[in-house]
Amino acid sequence: MALRISGSTSAPDSIVLAADLPARAQQLLAAGDLDGYRELFAQAERIEDVHRRYWANVQLLERGLAASSFATPAQLPGLFTAITAGALEVLEREPCEPKLLNYAGVALYELWSLDAATALFKAAKRLDPQLGQVDRNLQQVALRRRSLRGARRDPRLHPEVKGLARRALALATRAQPASGLRLSLCMIVRDEQEMLPRCLAAVADAVDEIVIVDTGSTDDTIEIARSFGAHVIEREWTGSFADARNVSFDAASGDWLMYLDADEVLVREDAQLLRSLTGRTWREAFYLAETNYTGDLEDGTAVTHNALRVFRNRKEYRFDGRLHEQIAKTLPGYLPERLESTNVRVEHYGYLGAVRDAREKSRRNIELLRMQMAETPATPFLHYNLGSEYAAAEDAHASLAEFERAWALMEADADRDLYEFAPALANRLVKALRVCGRLQDAITRADEALARFPGFTDLVFEQGAAALALGHTERAVSLWERCIELGDAPRRYTATIGCGTYLPRISIAEVKLAQGDVERACELLEHCAREHPEFYGVVLPYASALIAAGKTPDEVVIALAERIPELSATARFMLGTALYETGAAAAGEAQFRIVLERQPHSSRARVALGETLLAQKRYAEAAAVAAELPGEDPLAVIACRTELFARIVDGDGAGASAALERARNAGMTPAELDLFAAWRALAVDGRTEIALSVDAVPLLAVALEALLRVQDFEAFELLVGVLERTPLDQRSRRELLADMYMRRGFLASAAEEWMAVCQDQPDVSALLGLGRIAEARGMAAEASEFAAAALAHEPGNQAAADLLTQVRALAA
């Protein structure tokens, strides 16, 4: 047979048992009983379930076409006539079936009815331009037409063909997308006054009806919904997202249903394309192209995936599950032609730091998922979602345990290839392994997943990160270069945007910068800024590299403005951060002030501005800026730290007392409150009786180093007195100070601390500290002696051996 058909579909055993027509068709065809074969199409029509009926007809036609491979030339005309007649009977009841149109066209082509075959192929292509083999079939028809010029008619022409051809031509004209079908938007909301207007404004003109279930809003959400003409149903929250969604579906009257969350926004330019989907009655559901913006600072970090959001309004299409509810399993997944991935774009902003408090939401979600786990059998999807929530809550080990359980359950399922979230699970499992320090396991698991999901760039990117953590720098660079060769992964994998373009280049640039190859780092980052100006995450590393290359702050700002035409507030924030972290506090301040001019309520910018003012010893200004942040702001505790630091160092005892009360109300920990209270007492009264817990030491160390950074030695000496109120023994306090002095370049002070330790009781850390100080001063012989002494105390100490090797190499 010269033409090809689309691949045979498989079906669950339950469908084969419910409609055993395919097996009967095979028996009848083998026996040459074409009348009996044709009768099976009438029997298929009696199958009540619409999907099983369609599947049975597909199977009947595929069995018939397959039988042509063992039929004799004399049998072929009768066989193809029977196939055509059966296909037309089905199509005349519903002509908008691209796959069946293609099959009927194949049969007519084999009967040499080329006009009718062409009409059916074109009708199939008109309905579904992506349908496999239709273009090739049309090409074959054209070739056969040319071969017939001047030739006799083919002897296989069957007497029924003319009548069948007329019927085919008539129904081909009827195979058009439907018109007049209605689309209902269904939503569930609660306290979404900030996000809902943008969502509804973008989609209102593309839908015929808006049904919104409100589960207890206390803001203006309901009024906003009604202002867009929505039918609002107020329903008490039951703890189940599925229940709430199903209420909205039950109330919808459209032929098609679409669901969105308030933080999902249809791209306006795609409204007409969305509307056109309603005419594709040969589909049951559509996947939209959803972009999840995940960057905590709205830096452009995003993941793209296929999101099933539109489906036929059938009573059996309903959700289940308290959280991360599913509907896909109610759809006929065994009929892939019934589901279509579209280019209708939806942008999801729910994972942005400005929109959600990830930890708080994850705690709620974990509780709901645990409730669901207690109510229903464990499933891969449930454990996958639980792992995702633990990851969002930054509990890496708990997330890894859930991902491993999800993967094991999925692999044990014979239908594991039907799990649409499998690629995302694989990627999150690999990342969790890396974050938990199981680096080689991460690399191995990624290799296994790549065999199953070829071209999944995100997995290769994770392998690069794991290789770098193992110290295999060149291997990491090689893997990231491979990412660039692959490009971004397909959307069906739930792929991170940029994993095949700018993200690996940034990673390579950071390696080059650490290796001292500033020029190459700048080249890579300049490429990212020029080619991907929408990704603001490049601003911070690019600015840092330019500063490392010797550019002044003004030159850095100019360079970035040239590459990124519109420096948004986010980009300005990152630029300010880079300038501040490289010592240009005044230049960083200017950027943070620009951010606050554009976004007066940006708590991040306000906190960052306060820190730049501290770095310039403008303590009163820093305190005033920090004090403006409301106590209920998520960053209020950080702002209170800045204010307390500034007021105590500035000698404002009364202001510090008021700030302590604000910090207590904002939720500052008791250990931190005690630290600032002790510091204030020491600064105001010259003494303190407050004993600090070990939990106060990390923040105390940060404050001490901050004072060293700005060389406020008087305040530093005072705060060292607070260090003596901690449980740290004298040896540990000296080590903490010595390391701090060393990092800040106060080598003499660092040496004094280590020498004091050695006078009491020499140990490896102290000897190594003295060795590094000697090395920094160019005293190779002394550094070698200290390294050798450390090795004598602890043979095999790698740090001491490395130091000895380094100083001997320098001496040589």
N, C-alpha and C positions, 0 to 999 in steps of 0.2 A: 504493500500500500504506500503510495507516494506521499500522502499527507500524514501529519502528526496530530495527535490529540493531547489535551492536557493530562497530566499524570493522574492515575487512579487514586481515589480517596479511600481511606480506611475508615472503619466505623467500630464503635464498641460492640461487643458480642450481643448486648441486649437488643440492639437495632437489628442485627442479622437474624436473631431469633424471632423478633416481632414481625419481620417481613422477610421471609426466606426466599423471596423472589429471585435474587441473584443466582442461588444454587439451582433453582428450578430452571432458570433461563439457560444456564450452562448445560444442563441435562438435555433440554429440548433442542438446543442448537447442535449439540453433538449428535443427536438422533435425526437432525434435518427436519424437525417439526417446526416450520416457520409460522404456521397458523397458531400453534400453541404458544410460540414465543410472542407473537403480536397480542395475544389475549392477555398476557401478563401485564401489559400497560394499563388495560382496563382494571385489572385487579389492583394494581398499585394506586389507582385513583381512589380506592376505597379506604386507604390508610388515612386515619384521621389526623395524626400528627403531621403538620405541614413540613417539618424538616425531614422526618423519616420518609415521607412520601417523595420529597425531592431526591433524597439520597437513593431510594429504591429506583427511581427513574434513571438517575445517573448510572447506577450499577447495571441496569438492564441494557442501556446503550453501550456502555463500555464492554459488557460481555459480548454483545453483538459485534462490535468492531473488532474485538480480539478474536472472534471466531473466524474472521476473514483470513487469518493467517494459515488456517488448516483446511479451508474450503477449496473445492476444485473450481477451475475457471467457469464451468457450467453452473455452479451453485452461486457464484458471486452476485449476479444481477438480482436473484430472488432474495438473497440475504440483505443486500444493501437497500432493497425496496422495503423489506420488513423493518429495517432499522429506521429508515426515513419516515415510514408511516407511523411508527410508534413515537418518534420524536415530535412529529407534527401534531399528533393528537395531544401531547402534553403542552406544546408551545401554543396551540390555538386557544387553550384555556388561559395561559399566562405567557405571552410572547417575550417578556423582558427577563430572559434567562440566558445570559451570554454563553455559558458553558454548553447548554443544550443547543443553542443556535449553532455553535461551532461544530458540535457532533453531527447535527443534521446536515450542515454544509459539507462535512467530510463524506457522508454517505451519498449525497447528491453528486459530489465531485466524482466519486467512484462510479456513479451511474452516467457520467458524462453530461450531466445537466449543469453546465457551467454557469449560465446566467443565474439560475436559482441558487447555486452554491455561492457565487459571488455576493448575491444579495444577503444571504445569511451570514457570511463571514463579515461583511461590512456592518451589518446590524449588530453582530457580537462586538466588533471593534468600537462601534459608536457607543455602546453601553459601557464597555470595559476596555479602554485602550491598552491596559496592561495585560490582558488575557494572553496566556502563553500560546504560541504557535499560530495565532491568527494572521499575523503579517506574513509568515512563511507560507501559510496556506494560500493566501491571496497571490503570492508570487508564483506558487505552483499552478494556480488556475491560469495565470497569464502565460506561463510556459506551455501549458497544454493547449491554450487557444492558438498559440503560434504553430504548434505541431499539427494542428488540424487544418491549417490552410491548404486547400487543394486535396485534402485526404478524404477517404470514405468515412462514413459514420461508424462508430465503434459497434461491433455486433452485440455487445452485452446490454444494449439499451432495452429496458424492460417496458412492457406495454403500459404499466401504471405510472411511468415516470412523468409523462406530460401532465397528468392530473396532480401528481405530487408537486411538480414544479410550480404549477399555478398557485397551489395552496401556500407553498413556501414564499413565493414572491409577495403574496397578499399579507402574510403575517410578518414578513420582514419590514414592511412599512409601518406596522403597528408596534414594532419593537422600539419604543421611544421612552425616555425618562418620564415618569409620572409628573403631573402638575397638580397644584392645588392642595397638596398634602401639608398638614400643619405640624409645627415644631413647638413643643412646650419646654421651657426652661424650668427645672426643678432645683430648689436650693433648700438647705437647712442653715439657719443662722442663729446667732446669739451675740448681742452687744458688738455689732459690726459696723457701727456708724462711720468709722474711719475708712474702711475698705469698700463697703457695699456700693456707694455711689459710683466709683470708678468702674467696678465690675458691671453694674447694670447699664451704665451709659454706653459701654462698649458693645453690649450684646443685645440691647433692647430692640434695635431695628432688624435684627436677624431672626427673631423668634416671634411666634404668634401669641404666646401665652407665657406668663411668669407665675409660677406657683412657689410660694415661700413658706416653709414651716419654721416658725420662731419658737425656740425652746426656753424662753424666759428672759428676753432682753430687758435691760433697765435703762437703756439709753434711747436714742432716736431711731434705732434700726427699723422698727415697724413703720414709722411715719415715712422714712426714706423709701422703703420698699413700696409702699402704697403710692408714693409720688411718681413711681415709674409704672403704675397701673397693675402692680402685682396683686394676686389673690393671696392674702396672708392667712395662714392657719396657725393659731396659737396653741401650742401643745406642751404639756409638762415634760421635762426631760426625764427619760427613763434609764439613762446610762447606756443606751444603745444607739449608735449612729445609724445602724441599719434600719431600726424601727422608724426613726425620724425620716430617713430618706424615703422609705416605702410609703409613708403617709403622703409625701409630696407626689409620688408616682401615682398613687391611687386617686388623687384629686385631679390629675392632669387629663386633659381631653384631646391632646394632640395625637397625630398619627405616629410621631416620633417624640422621644424624650431625650433631653440633654440635661446633664447635671454639672454644676460648678459649685465651688466654694467661694466665699466672699473675697478671698485673697487671690482668686484666679481671674485673669483678664483676657478676654478674646482680643486678638490683634485686629483692630478696626478694618484694616484692608482686606481681611479674610472673611468678612461678614457675608459677602455674596457667595463665596465658595461654600461656606457653611450652609447657606440657604439651598444651594444646588444639591446638597447631599440628600435632601428629602425626596428627590425624584428617583433615587437609586433603589427601587423596590426589590431588586435582586440581592440586596445586602440586608443583613440583620443588625449590624452595628458598625460603628466607625471609631477608629483610633484617631485622636487629634495629636498634633505635635506639641507637647508641653515642655516648656523650659522652666526648670525650677531654679530660681536665683537663691544661692546658698551662702554667698559671702556675708560674713558678719558685718562688714562695713559697706555693703552694697558696692563692692569693688568690681562686679561683673562676673564673679565666679558663678558658674551655672552647670546644671546637669540637664540633658535633654533625653526624653523618653516618649514612648507611645502611650497615651492615656486614653482608655476606653471611656468616652464621655457621651456618645450619642447611640441610641438603639431604638428598635421598634417598640411601640407601646403594646406589649403583650403582657398579660397578667402573670405569666410564669417568670418574667424577667424582674426579679426582686433581689434585694441585698440580704445577706446575713452576716453576723459578726458584730460585736459591740464596737470595735475600732478597726480601722483599715478594712472596712467592710468590702466584700467581694460580690460582683455580679457576673463576672466573666464565666464562671462555671455553669451558670444557668443558660448560657448561649450555646448554640451548636458548634462547639469548637472542632468537632470532627469534620466540619465542612468549611475549610479555610476560605473558600470563595465567598462565604457569607459575611466575612469580616474584612474590612478594608482600612489600611493605614492611609491617612490623608495628610495634606500639607496645611490644613487649617491650624493656625498657631494659637496657643494659649500660654500666657506667661503667669507663672505662679510665684507670688512674693511672700508666701507664708513662712519661709525659712530664713528670711532676712532678720538680722539682729534687731533692726528697728521695729519689726512687726511682732516678733514673738520672743518671749523669754524662754529659751530652749529648755533649760533645766526644769523650770516650773511646769511647762507643758508636758515634758517627758515624764515627770513624776505622775501627773494625772493619767497620761496614756498608759504607763506601766501598770498602774492600778487597774485600769479598765481591761487591759490585756490579761492580767492575772485572774480577774474575775471570769473572763471568757474561757481561760484555760481550765478553770475549775468546773465550768459548765459543759464544755464540749471536749471531744477527743483531741489530742495533740495533733497538729498538722504542720507541715513545713512552713506554710505561710504565716501561721501564728507565731512560731519561733523566730522566723525572719523579721517580723514586725517588732517583736519584743527585743530582739537584738539591736534593731535599728534605733529603738527608743533608748536603750541603755547607752548606745554609742553617742546619741545626741546629749545624754546626760553626763557624758564623759566618764562612764564606767566601762573602761575598755575590757577588763577581764570578764565582767558579766555579759557584755555584748558578744565576746568571742564564744563563750559557752553556748549562748543561744544560736549563734550562726552555725556552730559545729553541729548542734542538734538538728537544726533545720536542714542542713546539707545531708546528714545521715538519713533522716526521714525521707527526703526527696529521692536520694539514690536508691532507697529500698522500694520505691514505687515504680511499678512497671510502666506507668504513664509519665515518668519524670520529664520526658521531652515536651510535655504540654504545659509545664510550669513557666509562665511568661516572666516571672521575677527571678528565674534561675541565674541569668547573667549578673544581675545586680547583687544577688546573694553571693555569688562567687567573688565578686570584686570586694564586697564588704567583709567577707570572711578573710580574704588575703590581707586587706588593710588591717583588720583586727589582729591577725597573727603578727604583722609587722609591729604595730603599736605595742603589743604585749611582749615584744622582744624575741619572738619565735621567728627569727629572720630567715633561716634556711627553710623552715616549714612554709613560710609565705612564698618564697621563690618556687618551691616544689609544687605547692598547690596552684600557683598561678600557671605553671607549665601545664598541669593537668587540665585546668580550666580553658587554657588557650587551645588545647586540642579539641575541645568541645565548642568553644566560641571563637573561632579564628578571626583575627583582625580586631580583637577587643583591646584597643590601645591602652585603656586604663590599667589593665593587668600588667602590661609591660612597664608602664610608668611606676606602678607599685614595686615591681621587681627592681627597678633602678633605685628607688628609695631604700629598699632592703639591702641592696648591694652596697650602697654608700654607708649605711649603718654598720655593715660588716667590715668596713674599711677598704672595700674593693672599689676604689674611686674610678679607675679606668673602666671597669666593667659597668659601673653605674652610668658613666658618660655614654658608653656604647649602647646601653639599653635605651637611654633617652634619645639618642640619635636614631635608634630604631623606631621610636614613637613618632618622630618627625617624618620618617619614611612612610609609616602606616597612615598618618593623618588621623583625624578624629574618627572614633568608632561609629558604627551604624546606630541610629536612634533606637533600634529595637533592643539594644544591649543596655539601655539606660546609661548613656555615655556622658562623661564630663566634657563639656565644651572646652577646647584648648589643650586637651591631653595629647593631641597630635600636632600642635602648633606652638603656642607661646609658653605653655607650662613646662615642657621639657627644656626649652631654650633658657627659661629663667633658672631652672635647676642646674643646667650646665654652666650658666654664667656665675652662679653662686660658688660652684666648685672652682671655676677659673679664678674668681676673685680671691678665694681662700688660698689658691696656689700662687697668688701674686701676678697672675696674667690679667692685669686690669684692662688692657687694651682689648683683648678678646671678649672679656665680660661686657664691656661697653658696647662692642659691636653686636653681640647677641641681644642685649637689652634694648638697644636702639632699634633693632629690627622689630622687636615685639611692640615697642611703643609706636612705631611708624605703621606697621601692618595691622595692629590690633588695638587701636586707640580706645576701643570700647572697654577693654580690660584694664581697669584702673589699678589692679594689683601689681602691675609692672612699675608703677611710679616709685614706690619705696625702694626696691632693689636698684632701679636705674639711677635714681637720685644718689643713693649711697655709692654706687660705682663711679658716678661722675665726680663726687667729692673725693673718692679715693684716687681718682685720676688727676687731682689737683685743681679742679674747677672751684671757683668761688661760689658762694650761695647765689649771688645774682646770676652768674653764668649758668648755674644749674636750673634756675627758674626759667631762664630764656630758652635753654635747650629743650626743656619739657614742653613749654608753650609752643615751640615749633613743631614738635612731634604730635602733641595732643591739642588740637585746635581749641577745644573747649575744656579747660581745666575745671571740672565740676567740684562741688564741695568735698566729695569723697577724695578726688585726686589731690585737692589742696591739703586735706587732712594727712594723707600719706606723705606728701611732700614735706609738710611741716614736721612729721615724725622723723623722716630721714635727716632733715637738717638738725633737729634737736638731738637725735642720737649720735650725730657725728660732731657735736660740740657747738653748732651754730644756733644757740638758743634764741638770739634776737631774731634771726631769719625765720626760725620755726614759729616764734610768736606771731610774726606778721601773717603767716599762712593761717594759723589757727584763728586769728581775728577776722580774716576774710571769711572763713567757714562760719563763724558766729554771726557775721553780718548777713549771710545768706540763710543760715539756719539758726536763729536765736535760741532755739530750744535744744540744740545738740549738746547733750550731756558729755559725750566723748570729747568734743572740741573744748568744752569748758574745763574739763579735768586736765586735758593736755595743755591748755593755755596756763593753767595754774602751775603745772610742773615747769614750764619754760620760765615763768616768772621766778619760781624758786631757784632755778639754775642761775638766774641773774641776781640773786640775793635781794630781790624786790619783794620782801616778805609780806609787807602790809597789803600790797596789790594782790599777791597770790592768795592771801587769806580772804580778801574781799570777793575775788572771782569765785573761789571754791564755795564760799558761804551762800552764793546765789542759787546753788543747786537744791531743789526741793528734797526734803527728807524721804519722800516716797520713791524717788528716782532709783533705778537699779544700780546706778553708780554713786549713790549718795555716800556710802561708806568710804569709797576711794576719795571722794571730795573732802570728807571729814578728816581723813589722814593728812591731806595737803594743808587744810586749814589749821589743824592742830600743830603740825610741824612748823608752819609759818609763824603762827602766833607765839609759840613757845620760844623759838629762836629770836623773834623780834622783841621779846620781853613783855608781851601783852598778856599778863596773867589773867586779867578779868575776861578778856576775849577768849582765852583758852578754856576757862571754866565754862563759859556759855557753849563753846564748841564741843566740849566733852558731853554736855547734856544733849546736844543735837546728835552727836555720834551714837550715844546710847539709844536714842529714839530711832535712829536709822538702822540699828541692828548690828553695830560693831561688836565683835566678840569681847568677852570679859578680859581675856589676856591682853588684847590691844588697848582696851580702855585703861587697864592697870598700867600699861607701859606709858601711855601719854600722861596719866595722872602722876606717876612717879617722876617723869621728866619735868612736868610743870612744877611739882613741889620742889624739886632740886633747883630749878631755875629761879623760882620766886623766893623760897624759904632757905635755900642752901642745904636742905636735908630732906630725906624721905624715909618713911618706915614701910613703904609698900614693897612686899616681896613679889617678884615676878615669876610666872611659870615658864617652863621651857617653851610653851607655845608662843611666847612673846619674842623669842630670839630671832626668828626669820625677819620680822618687820624691824626689829631693832638693828639688825645688821644692814638692812636696806637704808635706814635712816642715817646710820653712821657713815656708810659709803657715800651717800648723797652729800653729806657735809664735807667729806674729803674731796669730792668732785668739785665743789665750789670753793674749796680751801677756806672754809669757815672753821678755823682751828679752835677758836675759843668755844664755840658751840659743840664742836666735836669732843673736846676734853670733858665738857660737862656731861655729855651723853655717855661717855665711857664710864662715868660714875654709875649710870643706870645699869650698865652691863654687869656691874658687880652685884646687883640685886637679883640676878638670875641664878638658877641652879647650876650653871656651868662652873666646872672647877677651873682653877687658875691656868692649868695647862691648856684646856680647851679655849679659854678666853684669849690666851696669847696666840694660839693658832688662828683663831678667827681674825684677830687684828693683823697678824702677820700676812695672811693671804690677802686681806683687804689693802694693806700698804703696798704689797707687791703689785697688785693689779693697777693701782693708781700711781705707780712709779716712785713711791717713797721708800727707796731701797734701804736707806740707813735705818729708818724706823722698823722696817720689816726685819732687818738683821738684828736689831736690838731685841726684838721679841723672840726670835729663834735662838739667839745666844743665851737669853735668860732661860729658855727651856733646856738648852744643853748643859747649862751650869747645874740645874737641878737633876735632870736625868736625860741624857741624850737618847733620842729615838730616831727612827728612820725618817719620819715626816720632817722633824727639825733639821736633820742633816741634809735632806734633799732641799729644803727651803734655803738653807745657807748655800748649797751648791748652785741653785738657780740664781741666787743673788750674785754670787761670784761670777757666774757665766754672764749675767746681764752687764756686769762691770768690766767684762773683758779679762777677768782673772782666771785664765784657763787652768793653771796649775792648782790653785786653791779649789776651783770647782771640781777638778779631778779628785782631789784629796777627800772632799766631802762626799762625793759619789761613791768612792771606794769604801769610806767609813760606813756609809749606809748599807752597802752590800755586805760588809763584815757583820753588821747587826742582823741583816736579813738576806742571806744568800738566795739568789734567784729573783730578787725584787726587780721587776721589769722596768719600772720607772728609773731606778738607780742605774740599771745597766744601760738604758737609753741615754741618760744624761752623760754617763762616762764615755759612751761611744761618740756622742756629739762633741764634747769638749776635746777629746783626743783628735777627732777629725779636724776641728778648728786649729788645734795646735800644730797639726801636721801641715 
